[in-house]
């Protein structure tokens, strides 16, 4: 009976280590952009805590509808990340509020307001609203930001609000800028102005 217990513990440790091992590597050259964390300590945006078991984190992949966003456009949103499903492995883009102004095309310049929450710990990592200053983005599609932004912001219209769930290979897969390795990033982005 003692051997069975040791085998179960060893298996649980192996599963935990496998879940933490890097499976995808992004470019080793960090990109600049909106995920530079604010100086303040991260704050929780949800009452729920991170999954505590391999079963909870190994469930089916979440969809855009599983992530809850509250708050009106042009004000800081609140993001609630579920604990009942796993982070998506592909970039997810969802318009929460359609805009009515000019549409972002490849090469467009824009001003954005955004909130970034990390999936693993449900912590706010950065927010332009906290600085009361929109973030300028030049040349969407080829801008000096993460791939998730360059790909995920094409098509948003001025005045719109968009949810981006960015997998590690389109964010900071290797970690950096205050982001842990293999972290999934959740952004809510408002298109303040498109030129």
C-alpha positions in Angstrom: 0.0 0.0 0.0 2.9 2.4 0.7 4.3 1.8 -2.8 1.0 2.7 -4.3 1.0 6.0 -2.4 4.6 6.8 -3.5 3.7 6.0 -7.2 0.7 8.3 -7.0 2.7 11.1 -5.5 5.5 10.7 -8.1 2.9 10.7 -10.9 1.3 13.9 -9.5 4.7 15.6 -9.4 5.5 14.5 -12.9 2.2 15.9 -14.2 2.9 19.2 -12.4 6.4 19.5 -13.9 5.2 18.7 -17.4 2.6 21.4 -17.2 5.3 23.9 -16.3 7.8 22.8 -19.0 8.0 25.2 -21.9 6.3 23.6 -24.9 6.5 26.5 -27.3 9.3 29.0 -27.6 8.7 32.5 -29.0 11.4 34.6 -30.4 14.3 35.2 -28.0 14.2 38.9 -28.9 11.7 40.6 -26.6 9.2 42.9 -28.3 8.3 46.2 -26.9 4.7 47.1 -26.3 1.8 47.3 -24.0 2.7 44.5 -21.5 5.3 46.5 -19.6 3.7 46.2 -16.1 2.8 49.3 -14.1 4.9 50.1 -11.1 2.2 49.1 -8.7 1.8 45.6 -7.4 -0.6 43.5 -9.5 -4.1 43.5 -8.2 -6.7 40.7 -8.5 -9.5 41.4 -11.0 -11.6 38.4 -9.9 -12.6 36.8 -6.7 -11.8 33.4 -8.0 -8.4 31.8 -7.5 -6.1 30.0 -9.9 -6.8 26.3 -10.4 -5.4 24.2 -7.7 -5.5 20.8 -9.3 -4.2 19.3 -12.5 -7.8 18.2 -13.4 -9.1 21.8 -13.3 -6.3 23.2 -15.5 -6.3 20.3 -17.9 -10.0 20.6 -18.8 -11.4 21.6 -22.2 -10.0 24.8 -23.6 -11.9 28.0 -22.7 -13.6 30.1 -25.4 -14.1 33.8 -25.6 -17.5 33.4 -24.0 -16.0 31.8 -20.9 -14.0 35.0 -20.1 -16.3 37.6 -18.5 -15.8 41.3 -19.1 -17.8 44.0 -17.4 -17.6 47.8 -17.8 -18.5 50.3 -20.5 -16.3 51.3 -23.4 -14.0 54.2 -22.5 -13.8 53.1 -18.9 -11.6 50.5 -17.2 -13.1 47.1 -17.6 -13.0 44.2 -15.2 -11.9 40.8 -16.5 -12.9 37.5 -14.8 -11.0 34.4 -16.0 -12.6 31.0 -15.4 -11.0 28.2 -13.4 -13.1 25.5 -15.0 -11.3 25.3 -18.4 -7.8 25.5 -19.8 -6.3 28.5 -21.5 -6.8 28.5 -25.3 -3.8 27.5 -27.4 -4.8 29.8 -30.3 -5.3 33.5 -30.5 -8.9 34.4 -29.7 -10.4 37.6 -30.9 -13.9 38.8 -30.0 -15.5 42.2 -30.4 -17.3 43.0 -27.2 -18.6 46.3 -28.5 -18.5 47.0 -32.2 -17.1 50.4 -33.2 -18.7 52.7 -35.7 -15.6 54.7 -36.9 -12.7 54.0 -39.1 -11.5 50.3 -39.3 -8.0 49.3 -38.5 -6.2 47.9 -41.5 -2.6 46.7 -41.8 -0.4 49.8 -41.4 -3.0 51.9 -39.5 -2.0 54.0 -36.5 -4.3 54.0 -33.5 -4.6 55.1 -29.9 -5.8 52.4 -27.5 -6.8 52.0 -23.9 -6.2 48.5 -22.6 -6.1 46.2 -19.6 -3.9 43.2 -19.3 -4.6 40.3 -16.9 -2.4 37.1 -16.8 -4.3 33.8 -17.0 -2.4 31.7 -14.5 -2.8 34.0 -11.5 -5.8 36.2 -12.7 -3.6 39.3 -11.8 -3.7 42.7 -13.5 -0.3 43.3 -15.0 -0.8 46.5 -16.9 -3.4 49.1 -17.7 -3.4 52.3 -19.7 -6.4 53.4 -17.7 -4.3 53.3 -14.5 -2.0 55.8 -16.2 -4.8 58.0 -17.6 -3.0 57.9 -20.9 -3.9 56.0 -24.1 -1.2 53.9 -25.7 -0.2 54.9 -29.2 0.3 52.1 -31.7 1.9 52.8 -35.1 1.7 50.5 -38.1 -0.7 47.8 -36.8 0.3 44.5 -38.3 4.0 45.4 -38.1 4.2 47.4 -34.9 6.8 46.8 -32.2 4.4 44.9 -30.0 3.5 41.3 -29.5 2.1 39.2 -32.4 -1.2 38.9 -30.6 -1.8 42.6 -30.9 -0.5 42.9 -34.5 -2.8 40.1 -35.6 -5.7 40.6 -33.2 -6.3 44.3 -33.7 -6.8 44.2 -37.5 -10.5 44.9 -38.2 -11.4 46.7 -35.0 -13.3 50.0 -35.6 -12.8 53.2 -33.8 -15.0 53.3 -30.7 -15.0 49.5 -30.4 -13.9 47.3 -27.6 -12.2 43.9 -28.2 -11.1 40.9 -26.2 -7.8 39.3 -27.1 -6.8 36.0 -25.5 -3.1 35.6 -26.5 -1.3 32.3 -26.2 2.3 32.2 -25.2 3.6 31.9 -28.8 2.0 35.1 -29.7 2.8 36.9 -26.5 5.9 36.5 -24.3 6.4 32.7 -24.5 9.8 32.8 -23.0 8.7 35.3 -20.3 9.9 38.8 -19.7 8.6 42.3 -18.9 7.2 40.9 -15.7 5.4 38.1 -17.5 6.1 34.4 -16.5 7.2 32.0 -19.2 4.4 30.2 -21.1 1.8 32.7 -19.8 -1.5 33.3 -21.6 -2.4 37.0 -21.7 -5.9 38.4 -21.6 -6.4 41.9 -23.0 -9.4 44.1 -23.3 -8.6 46.9 -25.8 -10.6 50.0 -26.7 -9.9 51.6 -30.1 -9.9 55.2 -29.0 -8.8 56.7 -32.3 -7.8 55.1 -35.7 -5.9 57.1 -38.4 
